[in-house]
Amino acid sequence: MGTPEFAVPSLEILLDHGYEILAVVTAPDKPGGRLGIQDSAVKTFALSRGLKVLQPVKLRDPEFLSELKGLGADLQIVVAFRMLPEIVWNLPPMGTMNLHGSLLPKYRGAAPINWAIINGETETGLSTFLLQHEIDTGDLLMQEKITIGPDETAGELHDRMMVAGARLVLRSVQALERGDVHPIPQQDQEATHAPKIFQETCSINFDQPASSIHNFIRGLSPYPGAWTIHDQKTFKILRSARIDALPSALDSMQPGEWYSDGKNLYIRAKDTCISVLELQMEGKRRMPVRDFLNGYKV
């Protein structure tokens, strides 16, 4: 059960290791794309491998539940899908296993990769666990730690975790099959949360340290993108560098003010400033700052 690109390697690795995938459950098709309909990444891959695809609008739909039960699956595996009702996750004899992009119980919720970077973490990880009633609270099967680079973006970390997560899914399934994994309850008192991110909460607050702004920018890059307004235009800042020593030209500037020496673009922070490396002006493509400064006077 999965929808976006993040779920595809996990499906692929199970197929490549001989597991029988009885069906793939993914989101209904969306309007969009050249032909007016856009399949999920998981559906596209599943069809390319000749797999049965189910796309229920409602997970409690009696017809879907009947079809799911009729498959007789031993185990259900969830990677980047929606919240399942108990009638679904409790169906197989071995239960339902989920892959989550954090070291649970840290960063429970919809956006663990983004929030780990936004909060300046230097380490995160992946967890497999068995689903139960409350989201991301089930007993842990396996975990793997992953280091976060000081300038790594959410998109870059996502791509690394996507591949590492597939390997962890495979190891977890193999261990469940052998019966030599012992689920461990999570320590709820250590839980932190990673709520869904909305466009309106991606506005950059420059009245804070440059390190916090840098983390915020890379934690939202490339999507949905941290944004700010300058000259009555909206700009997404997609890549930045933290500047530890404030250039003298910015001494008297207020947080949020822009300065360029013709080659670099600086935005004042509470303490020092950030250097913008890549950005996107509303209605334009994303571009390196040098290209932007060639056509835009700051």
N, C-alpha and C positions, 0 to 999 in steps of 0.2 A: 504494500500500500504506500503510494508516494506520488508526488506530482512534479516538482521542479527538477532541474538538472542535477542538483545535489544527490537525488535518490538513484540516479541511473547507474553509477558504478557499483552500488550495492546489489542491484538486480543483476547486473552483468556478471559480477564475480561469482554469484551463486549458480547462475546458469553454467558458467565456464568450469565450475567444480562439480558438475553433475547433479545438482539438486533439481527436483522436478517442481517447477513453478506451475501450479494448477491454474492460477489466474492472477492478473494484475488489476488492482483497484486504484483508480486515479480520478482526478477532478473532471467534471463535464467539460466539453469543448467550450472555448470562449470565442466571442466575436473578435475578429482582428486578423491581420495577415493578408496576403495577396488575394486569397480566395474567399475571404470573409469569415473563415473559421480557423481557429488556432488550437492545435492539439497540444497537450502537455508534453514536456520532454520525455516523461516516463511512457506515455502512450505511444509516441513516435518510436521509441526504442523497442517497446514490447511488440508492436506490430511488425517491426523489422525482423524479430526473432520468432514470429508466428505464435505469439502467446495470446491467450484469451484475455480480453480487456473488459472490465466492468466499470461503468461510470455513473454511479447512483447520484441523483440530486440530493436525496435524503437517505441517510444511513440507516434509518429505521423503516424504510420502505419494505413492506412484507415480501414483495417479489424479489428484491435484492437479497433480503435475509434468507429466503428460501433457496435462492441460487447459491449463496455463500455456504450455507449448511450442506447443500447437495455436493459440493466439491470434496468434502471430507478431508480438509487440510489438517495436518498434524500441528502446524505452527503458522502463525501470521507474523509478518515482519513489516514494521512501519518505519519509513524514513521520510521525513518532511511531508506529512499528510495532516489532515485535520483531526480534531479531537474525536475519539470514537466513543459511542455509547457502550455500556457494559454488555448489552446483548450481542455486540460485535466482538469486542476484545476478549470476552470470556467463552467464545465459541469453540476454538480448537482445544484438544486435550492438553497440549503443551502450552497453551496460552498465547499471548501476543507480545512480541519483543519490539522495543523501540530503540532507535539510534538517536542520541541527542548531542548537540554540539557544545558541550561543556563538561566540566568535572562535577557532575551532580553530587550534592544538592545545590552547588553554586550555579547561578544563572538559569533558574527554571523559567521557562516562558518561550515566547515566539522569536526573540532576537538575541540569542546568547552570544553569537560571534560579534555582533555590533557592540553590545554593551561591554563585553570584556575589553575591547580596544578603547572604547570611549572612557572607561574607568581606569585606563592606564595599566592594565594587567600585563605582566611579562610572560605569563603562562596560562594556558587554558587546556582544553582536552576534549575527549569524546567519551561518551558513556553508552553502554547498552543496558537496558533494564526491562523488566516485565511490567506491563501496564496494570494499573489499578485505578480506583475511582478518581482521585485528584490528579490533575495533570502534572507530569514529570516527577511523580513521587514514588514510583514503584521500586521494588527491590532490585539492586544493582547486580549485573552479571559481570561485566568487564569494563575497565577504564584504561585510557591511554593519554598520557600528558603530551602537550604540544607547546613549544616555545613560540612566543609572539615577538617578531622583530620590532625594533624601536620605530621604524617608519612603515611597517607593513600595514596595508589597507585591509578593510573587511573583505573585499573581493579577492585579494591575494590569499588571505587566510582561509576563506571559504573554499578555494580551489584545492588547497593543500589538505584541508580537513575532509573534503569530499572523497579523496583517494584513500586517505588513512582510515576514514570511517567505513569504507567498503571492506577493507581488510579486517577491521574490528568486527563487523557484522559476520563475516565468514568464520572467524575464530569463535565467536559466540555461538553461532549455529552448530558448528562442529562439536563444541563442548556440550551443548544441550543434547545433541544427538548421542554423544557418548555417555551422558549422565554424570559428568565429572565437574560440573560447575554448581556452586552453592550460592544462590541469591542472598545478598546481604541487604538488610533494611537501611534506608538512608537516614542520616542524622538530621532531622528536620530543623533543629535549633541552629544548624550551620547554613541554612538555605538563604540564598539571595535571589533576586528576581530580574528577569530580562523581558520587560513588557514589549508588546508590539510597538513599532516606531511609525509615527505619522508625519506627514509632510510639514505640518505646522510646528512640530517640535524639533525640526531640523534647523531652525534659525540660529545662527552663531551669536553667542554673547561674548563680545570682545572685552568686556570688563571683568576679565579673569586672567590667570597666568597663561603665557604663551604655550606652555606644555599642555595645559588642559584644552586649549583651542586646537592645537595640533592633533591631539588624541580624538577630539570630537570630529574633526574633518576626516581623518583616516578611518574612523569607525563607521562613517556613513558613506564611504567611497567604495565603489562608484554609484551605488544606489542606496537610498534615494537621493543622497547628495546633501551636504551641509550648505546652507545658502545665506546670503546677506544682500542688503540693498545698498547700492551706490549710484549716485547721479540718477535716482529714480528708476534704476534698472535692477532686476534681480540677477545675481551671479551665484552660481554654484562653485564653491571652492573644492576641488577634487583631490588635490595633492599639495602638501605644504612642507615647509621645514621650520623648525623652531630656531629662532635666533637668540643666542644667550647674551650677546653684548649689543645693546641698543645703538644703532647708527645715530650719530649726533643730529642729523637732520630731523629725527623723530622726537627729539627731547621735549619739545613744547606741544606735541600733538596729543590729542585725546584718544582713548580707546575706540577703535573702529575706523579711524581716519587712515586714508591711503597715501602712500608716497612711492614714487618711482624715480630711480636714477637713470632711466632709459633702458637698463638691462634687467633690473630686478624690480619686483613689486612687493612692497612691504605693507602690512596692516598692523597698526599699533594695538598692542594688548595692554593688560593692566601693568605688567612689569616690563617686558621688552617688546618683541613683535614676532610675527610670523612672516616668512617669505613664501609667497604664493608660487607654486611650481606648475600647476595645471588648473584651469578654470573653464567655465562655460557661461557665457552671457545668454540671457533669455533669447530664444529664437535662433541661436547660433550653435555650431558644433563645439565640442570640447576641444581645447587646444593648449599647447605648452605656453607658458607665460611670455616667452620671447616672441612668438607669433602674435599673441594678443597685443603686446606693446607696440608692435609694428604698425598696428592700425587703430590704436586707441590711446588717446593722450590722457595721462593721469596728472 
